[in-house]
């Protein structure tokens, strides 16, 4: 009987429990990408914010000022000489009247550089630098380049054949292009410089000795090319 009592007083705690497993994380290890991901996320957020702010600024600018494209037209062109000699020298005398219309109510334009070029069959035969100027709101300005002189042009057989055909008809296909360097003025704020190109594709009749024309010159709209 005494032996059974001693057995009952003994301490019993059941089976032993293993200690909890400890996990050690090395700096920069594991599934996360650490500071690299944080920097990429921050940079992405900055880019998104900048795009949204710029987009809103452009929208507000357009809603307030409603900018319209400046319009260029050739209203008149006088060609009194356009002759190609046997040694491929082009003799020419071309005067062009160009209107420049700024339709904007709140935007002025600085024409810091105006380079006028004349082409025949993609061959440039003259270049002029016109006087810079400032154009105010709702204003029409005038450019009057005069191309006069002689220049060596390298025309192939097809181009020469076309020249002879146009010589017979008395109307020549001449391109006048304006290479600009401009700035816009909004209130007291001036923008950076832009360098657009204006292309005017002309059909110019040759004036005869008595001043008559082979055909009536037409007003030509010029195209922008940024």
Secondary structure, 3 states (H helix, E strand, C coil): CHHHHHHHCCCCCCCCCCCCCCCCCCCCCCCCCCHHHHHHHHHHHHHHHHHHHHHHHHHHHHHHHCCCCCEEEEEEEEEEEEEECCCCEEEEEEEEEEEEEECCCCEEEEEEEEEEEEEECCEEEEEEEECCEEECCCEEEEECCEEEEEEECCCCHHHHHHHHHHHHHCEEEEEEEEEEEEEEEECCEECCCECCEEEEEEEEEEECCCCCECCCCCCEECEEEC
